[in-house]
């Protein structure tokens, strides 16, 4: 059914008018022609699209983009080491599959708390300060992981390092969403998620080099020690990247006497629907991804019996998908909206998972499916960054976005442990598939009812809650 504005119910969101106040602010619709930059093409659907969107960036937008992309890349370098080293932990350190799953889950639970805490602090003290702190935090605990001597120490370090991962994900996504103009937001912000693929590529390339020069008994320590590299990014951030204009305007209002908005405002009646659906969406997307990616190296090595060199080839295809998927999803979401993009990507990914893990395949077919799964997963995860930033006003944007993203990570982390437990009674591939498909079903349900806020003007939602 179409409304008087010509929008369908799908476009507007079930029972959710586009002018719902978030944290006391009012969303103002911005037409593509108001937001279009020079050289944009206005499509028949009224949305702006341009292939070379990067050329439109201002200096500040460009520097912020690279800072956030670098943060995601270098944090992914550290976080993906655990998945890559899982077979080593099993064969060299004697960890069991359930213990590997629990180790991964502990990191993701820390990620969850880190996002909540960093989001609330970033809304109070600014995005840039927290971005620098989280990058340094991740680097420090990667080094401590290299010094761990037993399973309990690994668990503690993994949780504490996860705090930094969650904080960086929450703050970086909000910062780039606020800085980049709305008609570029889907493409630019989603592309930042490609940093996960870049970081995964770096850790995958680093692993065979380190294992070539060092014995397996100490090579894992060398890999973790290399995780201090992200600390160098802070030097660039301190010198070249300013605070977002949206937050500076918010800070000026507070200096004029407006009280800060409490974190729990994200659960107020005007925000509750978006918050709960956001967490459910994130839980499904990330939980399904964790069920696959946390166990993929182990599945390739121990189930498909691939050698390290062959495993690296398959992981390279997955990484290529994680690199290209976010870029493609940015174009799609700017074209058809965030919600439709989630549904399309998740249905396609579920089909790929069924083919990859439940059907007999030759290795060449599996090669292509690994690429497709990586691309679809990366695209769906990337689309969450602009989506959640658009749901909340500036005074609670980092809190709300951080809660949605890392709350989903914390809950979705159950899938990694679930795979480990199920793999003791059914084949590992089937365990991965069951957990992933269950998670994707939840995400599709959440996406169908999620409010559509694509391209909302961030500066029009600076109203403060009282």
N, C-alpha and C positions, 0 to 999 in steps of 0.2 A: 504494500500500500504506500502511496506517495503522500507526503505532507504538502502543505501549502507552499513550502519552499522548493518543492521538487525533489526532496531527498526521500529515499526509501527508508523503511524501518531498519533495514540492514545497515544503511549508511549512518543512521543516527544512533543506533543502539537501543535495545529493548527498554522501554520505559525510562529513558535517560536523555532528556533534552540537552542539547549541546551547551546551554548556558548554565549548567549546574555549577554552583560555586564550589571551589576547592580551597579549603582552608580559609574561607571567607572571601576569596577572590571571585571575579566573574570572568568566564571564558568569553572572549570576543572573537567571532569568526572573522577570518581574514581571507579575502578573496585572492585567487592566484594573481590577478592583475595588479593588486596592491603590493604583493610581495615579489613579483617577478623582477629579476635582474636583467641587465642588458644582455640580449642574445638568447634569452629563454624562449622556448617554444611553448605556446599555450595549446594544450590538446583539446579535443572536442569535449572531453569530460570535465574541462575546467581546471585541470591540474597542470602545474608547470613541470616540464621535464627538460633536462639538458644532459648530454653525454659527458661533456667536459666540465663537470660541476666544480672541480678543484680550481679551475682558472678564475672562478668568480670570488674566491676567498679574498678577504682583506688580509693584511699582514697579521693582525691579531687572531683572526680565525685560523689562518694557516699555522701559526706557531702553537696555538692551543690544540689543533688537530694532531700535530706531530707529538706534542707532549703526552696527550691522552693515548694515542696509538703506541707510543713508546712504553707508557706505563703498562698497558695491556700486554704488549709483547714480552717485556722483561718479567712481568709477573707470571705469564704463561710459561716462560722458560723455566722458572723455578717449580711451578705447580705440576707440570707434566712430567717432571723427573720421577715422581713417585710411581706413575703408571708405567713408565718405561722400565723402571728398575724393579717392578714387582716380580718378574721371573727370577731376577738375581736374589731378591730377598727370600724367595721360596727355595731356590737351589743352594745358595751360599749361606744364608743366615738361618735357614730352617723355619721360616714363617709359614703358617698354613694359609689356605685360601680364605677361610673366615677371618683370620687375623689381618690379611691384606685388605679385605673388605672393610673391616673395622677401622683400620688405619686411614683409609680413604675417607670413610664416614667422619672420623674425628676431625680431619682437616676441613671438611665441608660444614660441620657444626660450628667450628671456629669461624669459618667464613660467614656463616649466618649471623653470629653475634657481632662480628667485625663490621658488617654492613649496617646493622642497626645502630651500633654505637657511633661509628664514623659519620653516618648520615645525620644523626641528631647533633653531633658536634659541628659538622660542616654547616648546618643551618644556623648555628649560633655564632661560629667564629670564622666562617669562610671556607670556600672550596680549596683554595690553593694551599693553605697551611696543612690541611688534612692530606692532600695528595702527596706532598713531600714526605710527611711523616709515615704514611703507609708504604711508600716505596722503600724507605730506609728500613722499616720494620720487617718487610718481607726479606730483604737482603740479609739482615742480621740473623734471622732464624733459619735461613738456608745454610748459613755457615755453621750454626749450632747443630743442624741435622748431620753435617759431616763429622761431628764429634760424638754423635750418639753411640752408645755401647750396648744397649739392650732394647727390647721391644717397648718397655714402659717409657723410656726416654724418647723414643720415636713418637709415641702417642702424644706426649706432652708438647714436644716441639712442633708436631704436625698441627695440633690445635692452635697453638700460639701463632704459628705462621699463617694459619687460615684466617686469623683476625685481620691480618694485613691485606690478604687477598680480597676479603669481603669489603673492607674499607676502600680500597683502590677502585674496585668495580663500581661501588655506589657513587663515589665522589667524581671519578673520571667521567662517567656517563652523564651525570648532571651538568658538569662543567661544560663539556662540548655541546650539550643540548641547549644551554643558555647562551653560549657565545655565537653559535652558527645561526644564521637567519632561517626563518621557518620554512621557506620554500626549498632550502637545501638540506633541511634537518634529517629527513629519512635516509638520504644517500650518504651524507657526511657522517652522521652518528653511527649508522649501521656499519660503515666501513671501518670505524675504529675497532669494532669487534674482530676484524681481520687480524688484529694483533695477537689474538689467541693462536691463530694458525701460524703466524710468523714465529711466535715463541715456541710452539710445538715443533716447528721445523728446525729451529736452532738447537733445541735439546736433542732432537732425533739425530741431527748431524753431529752433534758433540759426542753422543754416546759411543759410536763405533771408533772414533778417534781416541777417546780416553781408554776404551777397552783394548785398543791395539797397543798402547804404550804402557798400560798398567795392568797388573793381574786383577782378576775379578774380586779378590778379597779386599782390595782397597780402591778399586776404580769407582765404586759407588760413592765413596767419600770425596774423591776428587770432583765428581760431577756436582755434588751438593756445594762444595767449596766455590765452584764457578758461579754459583748463584748470587754472589756478592756484586756481580756486574751491574744489576739495576740501580745500585746506589749512585752511579755516575749520572743518571738521568736527572737527579735532583739539582745538579749544577746548572743544567739547561733550564729547568723550570724556574729556579730562583732568578735567573738573569733575564729571561725572555718572555715569560708567560704571566700576564696580569690576571687579577681577579675579574670575574664576569661583571658586566655592567648591571645585570639584574640583581646580583648580590650586593654590589656597591650601593645601588638605590635602596635596597632593603636595609643595609647598614645605616644609611643616612636617615631613614625613617626612625630607626631605633635610637639614634643619637638625638633625634628631635623629641624623644619621649615615648615612642610606641613600644609597648612591652613585647618581648620575644614570644612567639607562639610555641606552646608546649608540644612535645613529640606526640603525645597521645591524641592530638587533633586529627591525625590520620584515621582515627577510629570514630570520628564524629559522624553524624548522620549524613552530612553532605559528601563525605569521603569514603564511608565504610564500604559501599558497593565496589568502588574502584580498587580499594585496598585488598579486600578479600579475593576478588576475581584476579587481581594482579598476582597475589601469592599463589593461587591455584594454577594460574597459567605458568608461572615460573617453576613451580614444583613439577608440573608435567613435562615441560620442555627440558629443563636441566636434569631432572631425575631420569628421563629417558636417555638423554645424552650420556649421563654418568654410567648408566647400566651398560652402554656400549663401549665408550671410550676408556673408562677405567679398567676394563677387562680385555680390550682388543689386543694389546701386545701379548697378554697371557694366552688368549684364545688362538692367536696366530702361531705362537711358539709351541704350546702344549697340546692343542687340539688338532690344528692343521699340520703340526710338526715342521714348520718352516724354520730354516736357519736364520741367524741374526741378519745376514745380508738380505735375504728374501723378505723377512719381516719388515725391514726398513723400507723396502719398496712399496709394500702395502700401506705402511704408515704414511709414506710420502704421498700416496694417492688420497688418503684421508685428510692429510694436511692441506693438499691442494684444494680440496673441497671446502675446508674450513676457511681458506683464504678467499676463494671466489664467491662462496655462498653469501657472506654478508654484503658484498658489493652488489650482487644481483638482487638480494632482498630489499636493499635500500631503494633501488629503482622501482621494484614492484610495489613496495608499500607507499611510495610517493604517488604512484599511479592509481592504485586501486584501494588504498587505505590499509591501515595496520591490521585490522581484524581479519579482513579477507585474506591477507597475506599469511597470517598465522594458520588459518584453516587449510589453505592450499598446501603450504609447506609441510604441515604435520601429517596430512593424509598421504601425501607422496612419500614422506619418510617412513611411515608405518608400512607402506607397501614394499619399500626397499628392505626394511628389516625382516619382513616375512620371507622375502626371496633369499636374503643373505644367510639367515640363521636357521630356516626351517626347510628349505628346499635343497635337493642335491645339485651342486654346481661344480663346474670345473674351475680351476684357479684363475683363468682369464676372466670369466664372468664375475667371480668374486672380486677381482681387481677393480672392475668398473663399478660394482655396487658399493664398494668401500668409498670410492670417490663421491658417488651420489649421496650416500648417507652423510658424509662429512659436509658436503655442500648444503644439504637441506637442514642439518642440525645447526651449522654455523649461521645460516640465514635466519632461522627461527629465533635463535638466541640473540642475534644482533638486533632484530626488530624490537626486542624488549626494551632496549636502551631509550630510544625516543618515545616509545609508547608510555612507559612509566613516568618519564620526565614531564610528559604532556598532561598527565592526570592530576598533578598537584601544583599549587601556587608556590611562589618562590620561598615563602617563609617555612614551608614544610616539604619542599621538593626533594631535598636530599634524604630527609627522614622517610618519606613515602616511597621514593624510588629504591632506597637502600633496603627498606623492609620488604618490599615486593621481590626484589631480585635475590637478596641473600636469605630471606625467609624461605623462598622456594628452594634455594640451594640446601639449606639446612634440612628441610623436610625431604627434598628429593634425594639427599644423600643416603636415605634409607635403602634406596635401590642398589647401591654398591654392596652393602652388607647382605641384602636379600639375595643378590646374585651368588655371593659366596656361599650362603647357606643352601640355596637351591642346588648349587653345583655339586653338593655332596650326595644328592640323590637322583639328579637328572643330568644329562650332558650340559657342559658349560654354555654352549651356544644356545640351547633351548632356555636355560635360565636367564641368559642375557635378553633373549627375545621376549619372554613373558614379562619381565620387569619393564622393558622399554615400551612395549605395546600398552601395558596398563597405564603407564605414565602419560603417553601421548594421548590416550583417550580422555584423561582428565584435562589435559591442555586444550584439546579441541572443544570440550564442553565449556571451559572458561572463556575461550576466544569468542564463541558464539554470542555470549552475553556481555562481553567487555564493552564499555563505552568507547565510541569512536571519537578520537580527538586529533586526528592527523593534521599537522600543520598549524596548530593553535599558536597564536601570538603569545610568547612567554611574558612579554612586558605588560600584557593586558590582564594578567592574573597575579599581579603583585599585591592585591588586597590582603590585609592582615586579619587574622582571626581575633576576635575579642572575647 
